[in-house]
Amino acid sequence: MLREGEVRIPSGCAISGIFNKDGRRVNGSRIVASIATMHERSNGLGGGFAGYGIYPEYKNDYAFHVFYDTVEAQHKFEAVLSDDFDVANSGTLPTKPVESISDAPNLMRYFAKPKSQILIDSKLDEKEFVVRFVTKVNKKIEGAYVFSSGKNMGVFKAVGYPEDVGEFYKLDEYDGYSWTAHGRYPTNTPGWWGGAHPFSILDFSIVHNGEISSYDANRRFIEMYGYNCSLLTDTEAITYILDFLIRRKGLTYEEAASVIAAPFWSTIDRMPEAEKARMTYLREMFSSLLITGPFSILLGFSGGMMALNDRLKLRSMVCAEKGETVYFASEECAIRVIEPNLTKLWAPSGGQAVVVRLNEGVKA
């Protein structure tokens, strides 16, 4: 008889999300309880979380979470960081011993902002400066990997089941208004710390269930614009694609969704003229960023969250609401376990972006 981990489950992986539109911060233990309900959808080779609003005392600094394989890599990173950034605080990323989590790299956290004169001399805006810094580190400093680089948010990931990863990083000591989670069942890439989800750049973070058959075409296009897909995984490419479309090209979240999960031409032909013209432009301008293959993703960002299925809806996604809280998950049970009395429950259509944001006047 085949046992868990001995058979390929192409629909595996689990994702979950919690978002409070009123900005109310909830404990990280809630997202851990949600993703733990879908334990059988992962195989212990990767789990992770992203939390927003978790660092209010350093909300104006970039929070760099870094893996190190060697002491030499740490020294090199800290040297280049101190050259370009004013560091407000640094230290070991808090963890606790968990029997199932092993072979951990050295984990460090830094709160920093670009030095004023260095930023002026670069002739870049602040976000682009940080993206180039992270890209440089991950590409050129062997043994160092920046896996989180946003403001007032953080990514926590490891090799292990997600509930064990949550315990390892002591997520019950963090509060945030937005949380995403991932339980990994890798099918095409090995299970290792850097390959766990979420993938992140600045405040964008992606958790993803699926397989991207267009990876090579997507990667080649996005690398022309300075991104470096050093981890060779499809989820990393999705993260950079959305950063490119939203931050650099100024598309709305809904427009970016219409690029990566573009409507079929037959659907576009039936649209009203203005909408038809806009969708035609997006499909033709960014044709290499159409993502093909089955997927469901949650995109976290400062002040919001977006859920999206592939246009054929080949991966499961459930959405729900209760009061000011919106929930997303691969399975309904992952929502019901933390909120049994829902006021609304639905499954979005293929290619339909569900975007939620903080209420007007609420600050991230």
N, C-alpha and C positions, 0 to 999 in steps of 0.2 A: 504493500500500500504506500502511495506517495504521501509524504509528510509535508507540513508547511516549510517552505523554503526550497523544496525539491521539484517544484513545478512552476513554470512560468505563468504568471497571471497578468496578461497585458492590460487589464482594466484596473490593476492594483494602484496603489498610492491613495492617500486620503488627504483632503484639505478641509480646513475649517476657519471661520472668521467671525469675529464679534466687533460691532461698531456702534458706539453710543453717539447719536446725533447731538445730544445735549452736552457733550464733552465730559460727562461723568466718567471718572476713572475707576476701573474695576480691577480686582486682583488677578494676576496671571494664572492662578490656580483654576480659574473658570475655563480658560482656553485649553489647559492641560486636560481637564476632565472631559471636555468635548472631544478632543482628538483621540483620547484613550479609548473611547467607545468604539472606534473603528480600528482597533488593534490588529485585526486579521487582514486588513488591507495593506499592511506593511510587513517587512520581514526583518527588521532590526538593523538594516544597513543605512539608515539615515532618518533623522528627525530634526525638526527645528521650528522656531517661532520668531515672529517679529512683533514688537510692541511699540506703540506710539503714545507720546505723553509721559514716558517713563523717567525722563531726566529733567524735570522742571527746574532744578537748581542750576542746570547747565544748558538751558534751552537755546542760548545764543551761540553755543559752541558745537562744532562737529564732533560726534562721538565715534571714534575709530575703534572698532573691535578687530583684533589682529591675532591670527595664528602664527606661531613660530615653530619651525622644526629644529632650529639651532640657536645657540646664544649669539653666534656671529650674525645671523640674520636679524636678530633683535637689535644688536648694536648698529647695524647698517640702517635699519628703518628709523631708529630713534635719532640718528645723526641727520638724515634727510628731513625728518619731521621738524627737528629743532631749527634747521636752516630756513624753512619756509613758513613755519607756524609758531604762534605764541601758545604754549601749552599751559592750560589753567590747572589741570590735574591729570595724574596718570597712576596706574597701579594694576595689579592682577585682577582680571575679570573674576568676580566671585563665583565659586563652585563648591560643591560638596562631594565627597566620595559616594559613588553609586557602583555597585558590584558589576553591573552589566556594561558600564561605560569604561573602556580601557584605551590605552595607547593615545591618550590626549596630548596634543601639542601644548606648548606654552601659550597661555591665553592672557592677553593684555588689553587694557582699555585706556584710551587717551581722550581727553576733552580739549579741543584746540580750535583756533581760528587763524586764517591766513594773516601773516604780518602785513601791515598796511602798505609799506613801501614796496615789498616784494610783489604784492597784488597789483599795485599801480604800474610797476615796471613790466609786469607780464602782459599788460593790455588785455587781460581777460576779465570777464565777470567772475564773481566769487565761485559760483557753482561750477563753471567750466574749469576754473583753476583747480578745484578739489577733485573733479573727475579725472583731470590729467595727472594729478598727483597720485591718485589711487591706481590708475592704469600703469603709470611708471613703476610704482612699487611692485605690483603684481606681476609685471612683465620682467623686471630687471633684477629684483632682489630675490635670489633663490632662497627658498625656505621661509619666506614671509608672504602672508596673504591677508590683505585687508578685506574682511567679509562684511563689514558694516561701516557706513560713513555718512549717516544722516544726522540732522539736528533733532534733539529731543525724541529720538527713537533708537532702537537697537535690534540687531539680529542675533539669535542664539541658536547654534546648530552643532550637530555632532553625529557620529556613527552610533546608532542605538534606536530603540523604539522611542517614539516621541514622548511618551509619559515619563520614561527614564531620563530623556534629555531635559525635560522640564524640571525634574527633580535635581538633576546635576547642576543646572544653572540657577537653582533656587528662585524660580519664577514666582513663587508665592511671596517673595519679598519686593515684587514690582507691581505697580498699579499703572494702568494705561486706559485711554479712551477707545483704543483700537488694538485688536490682536488678530494675527493670522497664525496658522499652524499647518505643519506638513508631516505626514508619515510616509516614508519612502519605500517603494518596491522597485529598485532599479532593474531595468531590463537590458539596457544597451551600454551602460557605463558602470564602473565599479563603485562599491560603497566605500567612501572615504570622507573625511571631515569636510574638505573643501567642496565636495560634490553634493552634500546635503542641502536641502532647501531651508529657508528662503535664500534666493540670490538677490543681491541688493546693490544699488549705486545711489549715492545721495539718500534722499528719503524714499525712493522707490524700492519696493520689495515685492518679489514674485514667489508664490507657491503654485505648483503646477502638477496636474495629473494628466499624463498622456505621452504620446510619442510624436515628434515633429519630423515628418518625412522631408520637409523643405529646408532642413537645417543648413546644409551646405550653401544653398543659394542665399538664404537669409544671412548667414555668417559672412559670406564674401561681400555682400552689399554693406553691412553695417561696419565691417572692418575698414572699408574705404573712408570712413568718417572718423577714424582715430580710435575706435574701440578695439579691444584686444580680447578675443574669446579664448583665454588661456586655459580654461578648464574643459573646453571641448564638450560642453553639454548644451542641449537645446534650451534649457531654462535660462541659462546665462544669456544666450542670444536674445530671448524674449525680453529680458530685463533691459538690455541695451537698446533694443528696438523701440521700446516704449519711452525710454529716456530721450532717444533721438526724436521721435515723433512729437512728444508732448513738450519737453523742455526746449529742445533746439529748434524745432519747426513750428511750435506754437499751436499745434492741433489740440482740440478739446479731447477729453477722454473718450467721448462717444465717437469722434472722428477717428481717433487712433484705433479704436475697436473695429471701425469699418474698414481699416486698412488691413489689420492682421487677420480678421475674420470677415473678409469682404463679401458683400452680397453677390449672388450669382448675376451674370449679365442679364439673364432673363428676368430677374427680379428688378434690377435697375431700370430696365426698359419700361416697366409698368409704373414707375414712380412719377410724381408730379414733376414738371419740367425743371424747377429750381433745384429740387432734391436730386433729380436725375443728373443734372449738370455737375453738382458737387460730388456725387458718388463716382461719376465717370472720371472726374479729375483725380480723385484720391486713388482709384484703381490704376489709372494710367501712370500717375506720378510716382507711386510707391509700389509698383507691381512686384518688385523683388522682395517686398516685406509681407506679402500674403503668406500666412502660415497654414500649411496643409498637414493633415493628419489629425487624429483625435486629441482633443485637449479640453481641460477646464482649468481656469486660472483665477487666482485672486491677486489683484494688484493693490498693495497698500501704499498710501502716500500721505503726507502731512495734511490733515484735515479731511481725509476721505478714503474710500475703498471702492474698487471696481471688480465685479464678478463677470466672467465671460466664458462661454462655451465656444467650441468650434462651430462652424455654420451648419454642420449636419447633426450636431448634438450627440456625438459619439462617446462622451463622458458625462457622468451624472453630476448634477448641481441642483441643490435645493436652497431656496431663500425663504426667510421668515421674518416677521416683525412682532414685537411686543413693546408697546409704549414707544419710547425714544430709541430702542435698541433694534438693530438689524443683524440677522444671523445668516451665515452662509456655510454650507457643508456639502460633502459628497453624499452623505446619507442623512435622512431626517432624524435618525436616532441620535446623531451627534448634537443636534439642536435641542431635541426634547429632553436630553439628560440634564441640561443646564437651565432650560426654560420649558416646562411641560405645558404651560397655558398660553399658547400663542394666539394672537389676534388675526394673523395672516400667514399663509403658507403657500408657496407657489414654486414652480420650476420654470425658469426663463427659457425662451425659445433659443434655438441654435443661432449664434451670432448676435444675440441681443445683449447689449451691455447693460448691466444693472449698476448704476453709480450712486453712491450715497456720500453725503458731505455733512460736515458740522452745520448746525442751524446758524442762520444769520446772526452775527454778533458774538458767536462763540469762537474763542481763539484756540488754536491748536497748542 
